[in-house]
Amino acid sequence: PEMRRCDREVTDLAEIQAIIEKNMILHLGLFDEEFPYVVLFIMAVNTMKKESIYLLHDGARQGHKLDLIAQNPKVC
């Protein structure tokens, strides 16, 4: 689906990277049955590879947020 406010859409990867570097706090929204489950990452690190941006964080290799991502990888 297209954005309602196309004039505000950011598609340039360099501009997206600059926004991420300026705002090093990430709120990750996951779907958890009836209500959203939001996780706060204080020190998100970004790295660019080809035409994608990857956000990395420290965390356990198991837990609720990983279970939710496995059930539904569409996050915001």
C-alpha positions in Angstrom: 0.0 0.0 0.0 1.1 3.5 -0.8 1.6 6.1 1.9 -1.1 8.6 2.4 1.4 11.5 2.6 3.8 10.6 -0.2 5.5 13.9 0.2 6.9 12.7 3.6 8.1 9.3 2.4 11.9 8.7 2.7 13.3 6.3 0.2 16.9 7.3 -0.2 19.1 4.9 1.8 21.7 7.5 2.7 18.9 9.8 4.2 17.4 6.8 6.1 20.9 6.0 7.5 21.3 9.6 8.6 18.0 9.6 10.4 18.9 6.3 12.2 22.3 7.6 13.3 20.7 10.9 14.6 18.1 9.0 16.6 19.8 6.0 18.3 16.6 4.9 20.0 14.4 2.3 18.4 10.9 1.3 19.4 10.1 -2.1 17.9 6.4 -2.9 17.6 5.4 -6.5 17.5 2.0 -8.2 17.3 1.1 -10.0 20.5 -2.4 -11.5 20.2 -4.8 -8.7 21.3 -2.4 -5.9 22.1 0.8 -4.6 20.6 4.1 -5.5 22.3 6.6 -2.6 22.0 10.3 -3.2 22.9 12.7 -0.2 23.4 16.3 -0.5 22.2 18.5 2.2 23.5 21.6 1.6 21.4 20.4 0.4 18.0 23.3 0.1 15.5 22.7 0.2 11.8 24.8 -1.2 9.0 24.2 -1.0 5.3 24.7 -3.9 3.0 23.8 -3.5 -0.7 20.4 -1.9 -0.7 19.2 -2.9 2.7 19.6 -1.5 6.2 20.0 -3.9 9.1 19.3 -2.9 12.7 21.3 -4.8 15.2 20.9 -5.0 19.0 22.1 -6.9 22.0 19.6 -9.5 23.3 19.1 -13.0 24.4 18.8 -15.8 21.8 15.5 -16.7 23.2 12.5 -14.9 24.7 9.1 -13.4 24.2 10.1 -10.9 21.5 11.8 -13.6 19.4 8.8 -15.9 19.7 6.6 -13.1 18.5 8.9 -12.3 15.5 8.9 -16.0 14.6 5.0 -16.1 14.7 4.7 -12.9 12.6 7.9 -11.3 11.2 6.0 -8.1 10.1 7.1 -5.5 12.6 7.0 -1.7 12.9 
